Amino acid sequence: MATDLGAFRMLLVCTGNICRSPFAASLLRHNLGPAFEVSSAGTRALVDEAMTAEMQELALEAEAPDPDHRARQLEAGMIERADVVLTMTRRHRAEVAKLAPARIPIVFTLAEFGRLLENLADDGGFRLRGPVELSQLVSAVAARRAYAPAPADPADDDVVDPYRRSEEIYREAALQIAVAVDQLTGGLRRLAGVPA
């Protein structure tokens, strides 16, 4: 997504930082381009491990490989530096909030943020026209929590953990992530007036 909106720091969080969050980060980097600084970490990271072979294959299929990824442990400083923190589950969201309570307003699950951003774009009352508006985006999305439609099942805001599970579960996780990333990317494009 080529824009002049300026740098925007997105932090993706899962457990081990070898499956879900690096896959989501690679898709976001691929879709959004260099104007967005996208990184990932884990609440119980398998530090320095690469993405699992299964997730690497799925990232390659999505044309968003990240062969250089190495897992890192989530630290409060990472949360402090982020403009938005996107977690893979509601439990991860709670863990991030516990680590950096003052940052709670910028912490969402990936699916929740995609859904709320899409709702914001549908409303038509907010537009991204530069770095200032981009810095206000997270606040505008957070305000939607109070009244935007929520999923019938709160678990729909979670991405299934595929670690040490079947290829079918890996593909389910990858699809859940891809849907949320598409919502997020599409919402940003519409808000910025960038053609799809």
C-alpha positions as CSV (number, residue, x, y, z in Angstrom):
1,M,0.0,0.0,0.0
2,A,1.9,3.0,-1.2
3,T,0.9,6.1,0.7
4,D,2.5,9.2,2.2
5,L,1.0,8.5,5.6
6,G,4.3,8.1,7.3
7,A,5.7,5.3,9.5
8,F,3.2,3.4,11.6
9,R,4.5,0.7,14.1
10,M,2.4,-2.5,14.3
11,L,3.3,-5.2,16.8
12,L,1.8,-8.7,16.3
13,V,1.7,-11.0,19.3
14,C,1.1,-14.7,19.8
15,T,2.6,-17.3,22.2
16,G,5.8,-18.8,20.8
17,N,6.3,-16.3,18.0
18,I,6.9,-19.1,15.5
19,C,3.5,-19.6,13.9
20,R,0.7,-17.1,14.0
21,S,2.2,-13.7,14.7
22,P,5.1,-14.0,12.3
23,F,2.7,-15.2,9.6
24,A,0.4,-12.3,10.2
25,A,3.3,-9.9,10.3
26,S,4.6,-11.2,6.9
27,L,1.2,-10.8,5.3
28,L,0.8,-7.3,6.7
29,R,4.3,-6.3,5.4
30,H,3.5,-7.7,2.0
31,N,0.1,-6.0,1.8
32,L,1.0,-2.6,3.4
33,G,4.5,-1.9,2.2
34,P,7.4,0.1,3.8
35,A,5.2,2.9,5.2
36,F,4.2,0.5,7.9
37,E,6.8,-1.0,10.4
38,V,5.5,-4.4,11.3
39,S,7.1,-6.7,13.9
40,S,6.1,-9.6,16.1
41,A,6.9,-11.2,19.5
42,G,5.6,-14.0,21.7
43,T,4.3,-14.0,25.3
44,R,6.3,-17.2,25.8
45,A,8.6,-17.1,22.8
46,L,10.8,-19.9,21.6
47,V,13.6,-17.3,21.3
48,D,15.7,-17.4,18.1
49,E,13.6,-20.2,16.6
50,A,12.5,-19.8,13.0
51,M,8.9,-19.9,11.8
52,T,7.7,-23.5,11.8
53,A,8.1,-25.3,8.4
54,E,4.4,-25.6,8.1
55,M,3.8,-21.8,8.5
56,Q,6.8,-21.0,6.3
57,E,5.2,-23.0,3.5
58,L,1.9,-21.2,4.0
59,A,3.7,-17.8,3.9
60,L,5.4,-18.9,0.7
61,E,2.0,-19.9,-0.8
62,A,0.7,-16.4,0.2
63,E,3.7,-14.8,-1.6
64,A,4.8,-13.3,1.7
65,P,7.8,-15.4,2.9
66,D,9.9,-14.4,5.9
67,P,12.9,-16.8,5.9
68,D,14.8,-14.5,8.3
69,H,12.3,-14.5,11.1
70,R,13.6,-15.4,14.5
71,A,11.3,-15.5,17.6
72,R,11.7,-13.0,20.3
73,Q,10.2,-12.5,23.7
74,L,7.6,-9.8,24.2
75,E,8.8,-7.0,26.4
76,A,7.0,-3.9,27.8
77,G,9.3,-1.6,25.8
78,M,8.1,-3.2,22.5
79,I,4.5,-2.4,23.5
80,E,5.4,1.2,24.5
81,R,7.0,1.8,21.1
82,A,4.1,0.4,19.1
83,D,1.3,2.5,17.6
84,V,-1.0,-0.6,17.7
85,V,-0.6,-4.1,19.2
86,L,-2.5,-6.9,17.5
87,T,-2.8,-10.2,19.3
88,M,-3.8,-13.6,18.0
89,T,-6.3,-14.3,20.9
90,R,-8.2,-12.5,23.7
91,R,-5.9,-14.2,26.1
92,H,-2.8,-12.7,24.5
93,R,-4.6,-9.3,24.6
94,A,-5.0,-9.7,28.3
95,E,-1.4,-10.7,28.8
96,V,-0.2,-7.6,26.8
97,A,-2.5,-5.4,28.9
98,K,-1.1,-6.8,32.1
99,L,2.5,-6.2,30.9
100,A,1.8,-2.6,29.9
101,P,-1.5,-1.4,31.5
102,A,-1.2,2.2,30.2
103,R,-1.3,0.8,26.6
104,I,-4.6,-1.0,26.9
105,P,-6.4,1.4,24.4
106,I,-4.0,0.4,21.6
107,V,-4.3,-3.4,22.1
108,F,-6.7,-5.5,20.0
109,T,-7.0,-9.0,18.7
110,L,-6.1,-9.0,15.0
111,A,-9.6,-10.1,14.1
112,E,-11.2,-7.5,16.3
113,F,-9.1,-4.7,14.8
114,G,-9.9,-5.8,11.3
115,R,-13.6,-5.9,12.0
116,L,-13.6,-2.5,13.8
117,L,-11.5,-0.9,11.1
118,E,-13.8,-2.2,8.4
119,N,-16.8,-0.8,10.4
120,L,-15.0,2.6,10.6
121,A,-14.4,2.6,6.9
122,D,-18.1,1.7,6.2
123,D,-19.2,4.6,8.4
124,G,-17.5,7.2,6.2
125,G,-16.9,9.8,8.9
126,F,-13.1,9.3,9.2
127,R,-10.5,9.8,6.5
128,L,-6.7,9.2,6.4
129,R,-5.1,12.2,4.8
130,G,-1.6,12.2,6.4
131,P,0.5,11.2,9.4
132,V,-1.7,13.1,11.9
133,E,-4.8,11.2,10.9
134,L,-2.9,7.9,10.9
135,S,-1.8,8.6,14.5
136,Q,-5.5,9.2,15.4
137,L,-6.7,6.0,13.6
138,V,-6.2,3.7,16.6
139,S,-8.3,6.0,18.8
140,A,-11.0,6.1,16.2
141,V,-11.0,2.3,16.0
142,A,-11.0,1.9,19.8
143,A,-14.0,4.1,20.0
144,R,-15.9,1.6,17.9
145,R,-15.6,-1.1,20.6
146,A,-18.5,0.5,22.4
147,Y,-21.1,0.2,19.6
148,A,-19.9,-1.7,16.6
149,P,-21.4,-5.1,16.1
150,A,-19.5,-7.8,17.9
151,P,-19.2,-11.4,16.8
152,A,-22.0,-13.7,18.0
153,D,-19.3,-15.9,19.5
154,P,-16.5,-14.0,21.2
155,A,-14.1,-16.9,20.3
156,D,-14.4,-15.6,16.7
157,D,-11.9,-12.9,17.7
158,D,-9.3,-15.7,18.3
159,V,-7.0,-17.4,15.9
160,V,-6.6,-21.1,16.5
161,D,-3.1,-22.3,17.7
162,P,-1.7,-24.7,15.1
163,Y,1.6,-25.5,16.9
164,R,2.3,-29.2,16.7
165,R,-1.1,-29.9,15.2
166,S,-2.3,-31.1,11.8
167,E,-1.8,-29.4,8.4
168,E,-5.6,-28.8,8.5
169,I,-5.3,-26.7,11.6
170,Y,-2.4,-24.8,10.2
171,R,-4.5,-24.0,7.2
172,E,-7.4,-23.0,9.4
173,A,-5.1,-20.6,11.4
174,A,-3.6,-19.1,8.2
175,L,-7.1,-18.5,6.7
176,Q,-8.3,-16.8,9.9
177,I,-5.3,-14.6,9.8
178,A,-5.6,-13.9,6.1
179,V,-9.3,-12.8,6.5
180,A,-8.4,-10.4,9.3
181,V,-5.4,-9.0,7.4
182,D,-7.6,-8.5,4.3
183,Q,-10.2,-6.6,6.4
184,L,-7.5,-4.5,7.9
185,T,-5.8,-3.8,4.6
186,G,-9.0,-3.1,2.8
187,G,-10.2,-0.8,5.6
188,L,-7.0,1.2,5.5
189,R,-7.1,1.5,1.7
190,R,-10.7,2.8,1.8
191,L,-9.9,5.3,4.6
192,A,-6.9,6.6,2.7
193,G,-8.8,6.7,-0.7
194,V,-6.3,4.3,-2.2
195,P,-7.7,2.1,-5.0
196,A,-7.8,-1.6,-4.1
